[in-house]
């Protein structure tokens, strides 16, 4: 929030500590506006407001979408239930934000969308964000001289999957395909953006016979794969706000994915040893077929130019450099809550006890000693890298800028240009009960073959993320505890991928 100078914050639907978040004075006033010094305005999520007086006095500045409760704000002020000063503050915050971003000085005008430039940016984002999860025997990148390719599943002949709800942006020219609305609260159809991976693959291998099977028949897909040099299976899992996934397996059938995709991958892999899987999803999936395939690319929801981006990655025009921002579990049993109780209906609140505390994401797996399928921060490349000469510089005694610095040299030890992300993790003193590691810094560097670059990654305790601190519930403050801290360097959160760079001690 501080780094981006954001001017509005949305309060969510749920209750915290028994109070709806859009009328939670502790969160909106004590924490956000007073503690964090937020000078912008708070708006409600759509239909997340539940009162007039309580919400206004608790810090809600703008109700969305239709003034269901704030239409009575004038009467509440006349009755003395809401101070006039609160209304003045609401107006001040909204107008101040509009002046801050230049709306009054530079009024918005309707202009043509720079579609081509935006599509190029979308492709660049996808190429940087896709994550290569497996590449046994250097299956990828594919050769442009390949003779025959089977493209299978997920409507890869016409487009790429889009996420639902607010994530579903109407593509330029309209969708390539829609398939109804499997989630009425999500208010959006399942949409495929008009960017065909199959056409882009054909363009990368113009001499190849590229054929498509929709995957509805596993035997037909396997037959096509058997007669092709390479089989590329596209699997997908549609997600949206307003819904929960039925599960993390691709055997869980929905209106968006009516095909048993796990069985499809296994059937194809059984007939073609050169099987590549491309995943289009918004989160982790389970991969019971992982050992049967040579390569896996997590493409997420690839966007307006996703087809071209995927082809560039598969053929090595772009070297994958994305790292996982989440953990892929090896099984559902590894999750903090393998089963979540269903709500009684769409309107009745029900309790969720976050008993895992701060052990969220990779910290959960670390704290439980679990080995996930793929750890947070993981991502492969078509080249290799090394970290050499790691060192720790302790500047905590500096009065002007107390920090820790990790220095190292990153070298491209492979044969092609690529990018690596050096990741620094910190272990706090054992007595605090904190997770074994926390990510406190990182830096991405692009290198040519044999190229190297010295890096300095700074861990600044003055940073708003409080990298050295823990939250002290007694004093309600971030606190640096006395004791020994260990600093690690690696290319993912996995303990096996981390090297201890050194330790430093904070005195009592």
C-alpha positions as CSV (number, residue, x, y, z in Angstrom):
1,X,0.0,0.0,0.0
2,X,2.8,2.4,0.9
3,X,5.0,1.6,-2.1
4,X,2.2,2.0,-4.6
5,X,0.7,5.1,-3.0
6,X,-2.8,3.5,-3.5
7,X,-5.7,5.8,-2.8
8,X,-8.5,3.4,-2.1
9,X,-8.9,0.2,-0.1
10,X,-11.9,-2.2,-0.4
11,X,-13.3,-3.9,2.7
12,X,-14.3,-7.5,2.2
13,X,-17.4,-9.6,2.8
14,X,-16.3,-11.7,5.8
15,X,-16.4,-11.0,9.5
16,X,-13.2,-10.7,11.6
17,X,-13.5,-11.2,15.3
18,X,-17.3,-11.1,15.1
19,X,-17.6,-7.8,13.1
20,X,-18.2,-7.5,9.4
21,X,-15.1,-6.0,7.8
22,X,-17.0,-3.0,6.4
23,X,-18.0,-2.0,9.9
24,X,-14.9,-3.2,11.7
25,X,-13.6,-0.1,13.5
26,X,-10.4,-1.9,14.6
27,X,-9.4,-2.8,11.1
28,X,-10.6,0.4,9.3
29,X,-9.8,3.0,11.9
30,X,-7.2,1.6,14.3
31,X,-5.1,-0.3,11.8
32,X,-5.6,1.1,8.4
33,X,-6.2,4.8,8.9
34,X,-4.4,5.5,12.1
35,X,-1.8,2.7,12.4
36,X,-0.8,2.7,8.7
37,X,-1.5,6.4,8.1
38,X,-3.8,5.7,5.2
39,X,-5.2,9.0,3.8
40,X,-7.3,7.6,1.0
41,X,-10.9,6.2,1.2
42,X,-12.4,2.9,2.0
43,X,-15.0,1.5,-0.3
44,X,-17.1,-1.6,0.3
45,X,-17.0,-4.7,-1.9
46,X,-20.2,-5.1,-3.8
47,X,-23.0,-5.7,-1.3
48,X,-20.6,-6.1,1.6
49,X,-22.2,-3.3,3.6
50,X,-24.6,-4.4,6.4
51,X,-25.5,-1.1,8.1
52,X,-25.6,2.6,7.9
53,X,-24.6,4.0,11.3
54,X,-22.1,1.3,12.3
55,X,-20.4,1.2,8.9
56,X,-20.1,5.0,8.7
57,X,-18.7,5.4,12.2
58,X,-16.4,2.4,11.8
59,X,-14.6,4.0,8.8
60,X,-16.4,3.0,5.6
61,X,-16.3,6.0,3.2
62,X,-18.1,4.8,0.2
63,X,-20.7,2.1,-0.3
64,X,-20.9,0.0,-3.5
65,X,-22.8,-0.5,-5.6
66,X,-26.2,1.2,-5.0
67,X,-26.3,3.1,-1.8
68,X,-28.5,0.5,-0.2
69,X,-27.5,1.6,3.3
70,X,-25.7,5.0,2.8
71,X,-28.9,6.4,1.2
72,X,-30.0,6.8,4.8
73,X,-26.8,8.6,5.8
74,X,-28.4,12.0,5.7
75,X,-31.1,11.0,8.1
76,X,-28.5,9.4,10.4
77,X,-26.6,12.7,10.6
78,X,-29.8,14.6,11.3
79,X,-30.6,12.2,14.1
80,X,-27.1,12.7,15.6
81,X,-26.2,9.0,15.1
82,X,-23.3,9.9,12.7
83,X,-21.4,13.1,13.2
84,X,-21.4,15.7,10.4
85,X,-17.6,15.6,10.7
86,X,-17.6,12.0,9.7
87,X,-19.4,12.9,6.4
88,X,-17.0,15.7,5.9
89,X,-14.1,13.3,6.3
90,X,-15.7,10.8,3.8
91,X,-16.0,13.6,1.2
92,X,-12.5,14.9,2.0
93,X,-10.9,11.4,1.5
94,X,-12.6,10.8,-1.8
95,X,-11.9,14.2,-3.3
96,X,-8.3,14.2,-2.0
97,X,-7.7,10.8,-3.7
98,X,-9.2,12.2,-7.0
99,X,-6.9,15.3,-6.8
100,X,-3.9,13.1,-5.9
101,X,-4.2,11.0,-9.1
102,X,-4.9,14.0,-11.3
103,X,-8.5,13.4,-12.2
104,X,-9.4,17.1,-11.9
105,X,-6.2,18.4,-13.4
106,X,-6.3,16.0,-16.3
107,X,-9.9,14.9,-16.9
108,X,-10.2,11.5,-18.5
109,X,-11.3,11.4,-22.2
110,X,-12.5,8.5,-24.2
111,X,-9.7,7.4,-26.5
112,X,-9.0,4.3,-28.7
113,X,-7.6,1.4,-26.9
114,X,-4.0,0.7,-27.9
115,X,-4.8,-2.9,-28.4
116,X,-1.6,-4.0,-30.2
117,X,0.7,-2.4,-27.5
118,X,-1.4,-3.8,-24.7
119,X,-1.3,-7.3,-26.3
120,X,2.5,-7.1,-26.5
121,X,2.7,-6.2,-22.8
122,X,0.3,-9.1,-22.0
123,X,2.5,-11.5,-23.9
124,X,5.6,-10.2,-22.1
125,X,3.9,-10.7,-18.7
126,X,2.9,-14.2,-19.6
127,X,6.4,-15.1,-20.8
128,X,7.9,-13.8,-17.6
129,X,5.3,-15.3,-15.3
130,X,4.9,-18.9,-16.7
131,X,6.8,-21.5,-14.7
132,X,8.6,-24.5,-16.1
133,X,8.0,-27.2,-13.5
134,X,9.6,-30.2,-15.1
135,X,11.9,-30.8,-18.0
136,X,13.4,-34.3,-17.9
137,X,16.0,-35.2,-20.5
138,X,15.8,-31.6,-21.8
139,X,12.6,-32.4,-23.6
140,X,12.1,-28.7,-24.1
141,X,12.7,-26.5,-25.9
142,X,11.1,-28.1,-28.9
143,X,13.0,-28.1,-32.2
144,X,11.4,-26.0,-35.0
145,X,12.3,-29.0,-37.3
146,X,9.9,-31.3,-35.5
147,X,7.9,-33.3,-38.0
148,X,4.5,-33.8,-36.3
149,X,2.8,-32.5,-33.2
150,X,-0.4,-33.5,-31.5
151,X,-2.1,-30.6,-29.7
152,X,-4.7,-32.0,-27.2
153,X,-7.4,-30.6,-25.0
154,X,-8.6,-27.3,-23.4
155,X,-9.8,-25.8,-26.7
156,X,-6.1,-25.1,-27.5
157,X,-7.1,-24.9,-31.1
158,X,-8.9,-21.6,-30.6
159,X,-7.8,-19.9,-27.4
160,X,-6.6,-19.9,-23.8
161,X,-8.7,-20.0,-20.6
162,X,-9.5,-16.8,-18.7
163,X,-10.3,-16.6,-15.0
164,X,-13.8,-15.8,-13.9
165,X,-15.5,-13.0,-12.0
166,X,-13.5,-9.7,-11.8
167,X,-10.6,-11.4,-13.4
168,X,-12.6,-12.0,-16.6
169,X,-11.8,-9.1,-18.9
170,X,-13.7,-8.9,-22.2
171,X,-11.0,-9.7,-24.9
172,X,-10.5,-7.5,-27.9
173,X,-12.7,-8.9,-30.7
174,X,-14.7,-11.0,-28.3
175,X,-14.1,-14.4,-26.8
176,X,-13.0,-17.3,-28.9
177,X,-15.4,-19.5,-27.0
178,X,-17.8,-19.4,-24.0
179,X,-19.4,-22.3,-22.2
180,X,-22.1,-21.1,-19.9
181,X,-21.9,-20.0,-16.2
182,X,-21.1,-22.9,-13.8
183,X,-21.1,-20.4,-10.9
184,X,-24.1,-18.1,-10.7
185,X,-22.6,-16.0,-7.9
186,X,-19.6,-15.4,-10.1
187,X,-21.7,-13.4,-12.6
188,X,-19.5,-14.4,-15.5
189,X,-19.2,-17.1,-18.2
190,X,-16.3,-19.4,-18.8
191,X,-14.3,-17.6,-21.5
192,X,-11.4,-18.5,-23.7
193,X,-9.4,-15.6,-25.0
194,X,-8.9,-15.6,-28.8
195,X,-5.2,-16.6,-28.9
196,X,-4.7,-20.0,-30.3
197,X,-1.8,-22.0,-29.0
198,X,-2.2,-24.4,-31.9
199,X,-1.8,-21.7,-34.5
200,X,1.2,-20.2,-32.7
201,X,2.8,-23.7,-32.4
202,X,2.3,-24.2,-36.1
203,X,4.0,-20.9,-36.8
204,X,7.0,-21.9,-34.7
205,X,7.3,-25.3,-36.6
206,X,6.0,-24.4,-40.2
207,X,7.2,-27.7,-41.6
208,X,5.4,-29.9,-39.0
209,X,2.0,-31.5,-39.3
210,X,0.1,-30.1,-36.3
211,X,-3.2,-31.9,-35.5
212,X,-5.7,-31.3,-32.8
213,X,-7.8,-33.6,-30.6
214,X,-10.3,-32.0,-28.1
215,X,-9.6,-34.6,-25.4
216,X,-13.2,-35.7,-25.0
217,X,-12.1,-39.2,-26.1
218,X,-8.9,-40.3,-24.3
219,X,-8.5,-43.2,-26.8
220,X,-8.7,-40.8,-29.8
221,X,-6.2,-38.4,-28.2
222,X,-3.9,-41.3,-27.4
223,X,-4.1,-42.6,-31.0
224,X,-3.2,-39.1,-32.4
225,X,-0.3,-38.9,-29.9
226,X,1.0,-42.3,-30.9
227,X,1.3,-41.1,-34.5
228,X,3.0,-37.9,-33.6
229,X,6.6,-37.0,-32.7
230,X,5.5,-34.8,-29.8
231,X,2.2,-34.6,-27.8
232,X,1.3,-31.4,-26.1
233,X,-1.6,-31.8,-23.7
234,X,-3.3,-28.7,-22.4
235,X,-5.1,-29.1,-19.1
236,X,-7.2,-26.5,-17.4
237,X,-9.0,-25.6,-14.2
238,X,-11.4,-22.7,-14.2
239,X,-11.7,-20.6,-11.0
240,X,-13.6,-17.5,-10.0
241,X,-14.5,-15.4,-7.0
242,X,-17.8,-16.5,-5.5
243,X,-16.9,-20.2,-5.6
244,X,-14.7,-22.9,-4.2
245,X,-13.0,-25.5,-6.3
246,X,-14.4,-29.0,-6.0
247,X,-10.8,-30.2,-5.5
248,X,-7.3,-30.0,-6.8
249,X,-7.5,-33.1,-9.1
250,X,-8.3,-32.7,-12.7
251,X,-10.7,-35.6,-12.4
252,X,-13.1,-33.3,-10.6
253,X,-15.6,-32.6,-13.4
254,X,-17.4,-29.3,-13.7
255,X,-19.3,-27.5,-16.5
256,X,-16.1,-25.7,-17.3
257,X,-14.0,-28.9,-17.4
258,X,-16.3,-31.8,-18.3
259,X,-13.3,-34.1,-19.1
260,X,-11.3,-36.4,-16.8
261,X,-8.1,-34.6,-17.7
262,X,-5.9,-36.7,-15.4
263,X,-6.9,-39.9,-17.2
264,X,-6.4,-38.0,-20.5
265,X,-2.8,-37.1,-19.7
266,X,-2.0,-40.7,-18.6
267,X,-3.5,-42.1,-21.8
268,X,-1.5,-39.8,-24.0
269,X,1.7,-40.3,-22.1
270,X,1.3,-44.1,-22.3
271,X,1.5,-43.9,-26.1
272,X,4.0,-41.1,-26.6
273,X,7.2,-40.7,-24.5
274,X,7.6,-37.1,-25.6
275,X,4.5,-35.7,-23.8
276,X,4.5,-32.1,-22.7
277,X,1.7,-30.8,-20.3
278,X,0.7,-27.2,-20.3
279,X,-1.5,-26.1,-17.4
280,X,-3.9,-23.3,-17.4
281,X,-5.0,-22.7,-13.9
282,X,-5.3,-20.0,-11.2
283,X,-3.7,-22.1,-8.5
284,X,-2.0,-25.4,-7.7
285,X,-3.2,-28.8,-9.0
286,X,-2.3,-32.3,-8.2
287,X,-0.4,-34.3,-10.8
288,X,-0.8,-38.1,-10.4
289,X,0.7,-38.4,-13.9
290,X,3.8,-36.3,-13.2
291,X,6.2,-39.3,-13.4
292,X,4.7,-40.3,-16.8
293,X,5.5,-37.0,-18.7
294,X,8.7,-35.4,-19.5
295,X,7.8,-31.7,-19.3
296,X,5.3,-29.5,-17.5
297,X,4.7,-25.8,-18.0
298,X,2.4,-23.9,-15.7
299,X,1.0,-21.1,-17.9
300,X,-1.7,-19.8,-15.4
301,X,-4.4,-17.9,-17.2
302,X,-2.3,-16.7,-20.2
303,X,-4.2,-13.7,-21.3
304,X,-4.9,-11.9,-24.6
305,X,-1.6,-13.1,-26.3
306,X,-1.3,-16.3,-24.3
307,X,-1.1,-18.7,-27.3
308,X,1.9,-16.9,-28.8
309,X,3.6,-16.7,-25.4
310,X,3.2,-20.4,-24.8
311,X,4.6,-21.3,-28.2
312,X,7.6,-19.0,-27.6
313,X,8.3,-20.7,-24.3
314,X,7.9,-24.2,-25.7
315,X,10.2,-23.6,-28.6
316,X,12.8,-21.6,-26.6
317,X,12.3,-18.2,-28.3
318,X,11.8,-17.1,-24.7
319,X,13.6,-18.9,-21.9
320,X,11.2,-19.6,-18.9
321,X,12.2,-17.6,-15.9
322,X,9.0,-17.5,-13.8
323,X,9.0,-18.7,-10.1
324,X,6.1,-20.1,-8.2
325,X,4.3,-17.6,-6.0
326,X,2.5,-20.5,-4.3
327,X,3.2,-24.0,-3.2
328,X,2.0,-27.1,-5.1
329,X,1.1,-29.8,-2.5
330,X,2.0,-33.4,-3.2
331,X,-1.5,-34.4,-1.9
332,X,-4.5,-32.9,-0.3
333,X,-3.5,-34.5,3.0
334,X,-0.6,-32.0,3.2
335,X,-2.9,-29.0,3.4
336,X,-3.7,-27.3,6.7
337,X,-7.3,-28.2,6.2
338,X,-7.8,-31.1,3.8
339,X,-11.6,-30.7,4.1
340,X,-13.4,-27.4,4.6
341,X,-16.9,-27.4,6.0
342,X,-19.4,-26.0,3.5
343,X,-21.4,-22.9,4.5
344,X,-25.0,-23.6,5.4
345,X,-26.2,-21.2,2.6
346,X,-25.0,-18.1,0.8
347,X,-26.1,-15.7,3.5
348,X,-25.5,-17.2,6.9
349,X,-22.0,-16.6,8.4
350,X,-20.1,-19.6,9.6
351,X,-16.8,-19.8,11.6
352,X,-13.4,-20.5,10.1
353,X,-10.7,-20.9,12.7
354,X,-7.3,-20.2,11.2
355,X,-5.5,-22.4,13.7
356,X,-2.3,-22.5,11.5
357,X,-1.7,-18.9,12.5
358,X,1.2,-17.4,10.6
359,X,2.1,-20.8,9.1
360,X,0.6,-19.9,5.7
361,X,1.8,-21.1,2.3
362,X,5.3,-22.3,2.2
363,X,5.7,-21.6,5.9
364,X,3.1,-24.3,6.6
365,X,5.0,-26.9,4.7
366,X,8.3,-25.9,6.4
367,X,6.8,-25.9,9.9
368,X,5.4,-29.3,9.4
369,X,8.4,-30.8,7.7
370,X,6.4,-31.6,4.5
371,X,7.9,-32.0,1.1
372,X,5.5,-30.5,-1.4
373,X,5.2,-31.4,-5.1
374,X,6.8,-28.0,-6.0
375,X,7.9,-25.5,-3.4
376,X,7.3,-21.7,-3.4
377,X,9.9,-19.9,-5.4
378,X,10.6,-22.9,-7.7
379,X,11.0,-22.6,-11.4
380,X,13.3,-24.2,-14.0
381,X,15.1,-22.8,-17.0
382,X,16.7,-24.0,-20.3
383,X,20.0,-23.0,-18.8
384,X,21.7,-23.4,-15.4
385,X,23.0,-21.0,-12.8
386,X,25.3,-21.0,-9.8
387,X,25.6,-18.8,-6.7
388,X,29.2,-18.3,-5.6
389,X,31.0,-16.4,-2.9
390,X,27.9,-15.7,-0.7
391,X,28.6,-13.4,2.2
392,X,26.7,-11.6,4.9
393,X,27.3,-8.0,5.8
394,X,25.8,-6.8,9.2
395,X,24.9,-3.1,9.2
396,X,22.4,-3.3,12.0
397,X,24.4,-0.9,14.2
398,X,24.1,1.8,11.5
399,X,22.1,4.7,12.8
400,X,21.1,6.0,9.4
401,X,20.2,2.7,7.7
402,X,20.2,-0.4,9.8
403,X,20.2,-3.4,7.4
404,X,21.6,-6.8,6.5
405,X,23.2,-7.3,3.1
406,X,23.7,-10.6,1.3
407,X,26.2,-10.5,-1.5
408,X,27.0,-13.2,-4.1
409,X,27.9,-13.7,-7.7
410,X,25.3,-15.3,-10.0
411,X,26.7,-17.1,-13.1
412,X,25.0,-18.5,-16.1
413,X,26.7,-21.9,-16.4
414,X,24.6,-23.1,-19.3
415,X,24.5,-22.7,-23.0
416,X,21.7,-20.1,-23.5
417,X,20.7,-16.8,-22.1
418,X,18.3,-16.8,-19.2
419,X,17.2,-15.2,-16.0
420,X,17.5,-16.4,-12.4
421,X,16.0,-15.1,-9.2
422,X,18.3,-15.1,-6.1
423,X,16.1,-15.5,-3.0
424,X,17.1,-14.6,0.5
425,X,15.3,-16.2,3.5
426,X,15.7,-15.5,7.2
427,X,15.3,-17.8,10.2
428,X,14.4,-16.0,13.4
429,X,15.5,-17.1,16.9
430,X,14.1,-20.5,17.8
431,X,12.3,-19.5,20.9
432,X,9.8,-17.3,19.1
433,X,8.1,-20.3,17.5
434,X,8.2,-18.6,14.1
435,X,8.3,-20.6,10.8
436,X,11.8,-22.0,9.9
437,X,12.2,-19.5,7.0
438,X,10.7,-16.3,5.7
439,X,11.4,-14.7,2.4
440,X,13.0,-11.3,3.1
441,X,14.6,-10.3,-0.3
442,X,15.2,-11.3,-3.9
443,X,16.7,-10.0,-7.1
444,X,16.2,-11.2,-10.7
445,X,19.2,-11.0,-13.1
446,X,19.4,-11.9,-16.8
447,X,22.7,-13.3,-18.1
448,X,24.2,-14.5,-21.3
449,X,26.0,-17.9,-21.4
450,X,29.1,-17.8,-19.1
451,X,28.0,-14.3,-18.0
452,X,28.1,-13.4,-14.3
453,X,26.9,-10.5,-12.1
454,X,27.7,-9.6,-8.5
455,X,24.5,-9.0,-6.5
456,X,23.7,-7.2,-3.2
457,X,20.4,-7.9,-1.7
458,X,19.5,-5.6,1.2
459,X,17.3,-6.5,4.1
460,X,16.2,-3.2,5.6
461,X,14.5,-3.4,9.0
462,X,13.0,0.1,8.3
463,X,11.1,-1.5,5.4
464,X,7.3,-1.7,5.9
465,X,7.4,-5.5,5.7
466,X,9.4,-5.6,9.0
467,X,11.7,-8.4,7.7
468,X,13.5,-9.0,11.1
469,X,10.5,-8.5,13.3
470,X,7.7,-10.6,14.8
471,X,4.3,-9.4,15.8
472,X,4.2,-9.0,19.6
473,X,0.5,-9.5,20.6
474,X,1.2,-8.2,24.1
475,X,2.4,-4.8,23.0
476,X,0.6,-4.8,19.6
477,X,3.8,-3.9,17.8
478,X,6.4,-5.3,15.5
479,X,9.4,-6.3,17.7
480,X,12.9,-7.4,16.9
481,X,13.7,-10.2,19.4
482,X,17.2,-10.8,20.9
483,X,18.9,-13.9,19.7
484,X,20.6,-15.5,16.7
485,X,19.3,-15.1,13.2
486,X,20.3,-17.3,10.3
487,X,20.4,-16.0,6.7
488,X,19.9,-18.3,3.7
489,X,20.4,-18.0,-0.1
490,X,18.9,-20.2,-2.8
491,X,16.6,-20.5,-5.7
492,X,13.4,-21.6,-3.9
493,X,12.0,-22.0,-0.4
494,X,12.9,-25.6,-0.2
495,X,15.3,-26.4,2.6
496,X,17.3,-28.5,0.1
497,X,17.7,-25.5,-2.2
498,X,18.9,-23.1,0.5
499,X,22.5,-22.5,1.7
500,X,23.2,-20.8,5.1
501,X,25.1,-17.7,4.3
502,X,25.8,-16.7,7.9
503,X,24.3,-15.7,11.2
504,X,24.1,-12.5,13.2
505,X,23.0,-11.8,16.8
506,X,20.7,-9.2,18.1
507,X,21.5,-8.3,21.7
508,X,19.0,-8.0,24.5
